[in-house]
Amino acid sequence: MFALAALKRRPLQVSVKCEPELGEQLRGTYEEIVPGYHLNKRHWLTVTCGGAAPDELVRELIAGSYDLVTA
């Protein structure tokens, strides 16, 4: 699993795997990015879409999560 989303939840949230250092930086920058909900808080982020975090960043996080899991 590289991403998790409750598709009917509004606003949409997606959880992705992330390098711990990057996750810490992103959590400090965007209030929409928090430790992974019901996941390992060190390695997973939950992102609430539609806020200050740019859509391109969310797409990059999803792609990066895929790369981490399939490595």
Secondary structure, 3 states (H helix, E strand, C coil): CCEEECCCCCCCEEEEECCHHHHHHHHHHCCCEEECCCCCCCCEEEEECCCCCCHHHHHHHHHHHHHHHHC
